[in-house]
Amino acid sequence: MKRACRTSGPVRTAYGVALLALAAAFAPHVRAQQPNEYTLNAGDTLDVSVWKETELTKEVIVRPDGRFSFPLAGEINAVGRSVGQVETEITNKLKPYMPEPVVSVSMKSLDGCKIYVIGQVNKPGSFVMNPRINVLQALSLAGGFTPFAGLNDIMVLRGTGAVQHAMPFHYSEVVKGRNLNQNVLLEAGDVVVVP
């Protein structure tokens, strides 16, 4: 008759501690691989509701100035912040009017997270980024190039107003696996220009 192998209390505890130490050693690497939390942009649509308060259920669009209005809470800054941060701000602003507001904020649409591809592509226009995309992916969304496209003169324009900069993108290098740092992740509002 075979006996089952059992570990005693101290051995089991040592084994558990070893597993926890191993998990802690790899935890920073796991955390580093998680994607950044989405931050809101002008044009995004949110559903905001307060539990048991039907008058405080509203769909809001983040205005071009980066804010939206919500009853009792007033003006809420949204651009560059996460949904959770916006939820916390609304909750804090409602506390003078109700003892413990339970606020829920959720994304309805990511219309503020757009990039633009213009010039010698088959389908120029704006494209919603969900999830984040790089230059090659944006060119693919735009249907590829026309026969007259200047493949090595592509530019990514980033910024607004006087604070803009252009990043060159040489298609023939990137598709050969060279200078891949040109294939940047695009940000909301970026314009890819294909001359």
Secondary structure, DSSP 4 states (H G I P E B T S, - for coil): -PPPP---HHHHHHHHHHHHHHHHHHHHHHHHHSPPPP---TT-EEEEEETTEEEEEEEEE--TTSEEEETTTEEEE-TT--HHHHHHHHHHHHTTTSSS--EEEEEEE-TTSEEEEEESBSS-EEEE-SS--BHHHHHHHTT-B-TT--TT-EEEEEEETTEEEEEEE-HHHHTTTSSGGGSPBP-TT-EEEE-
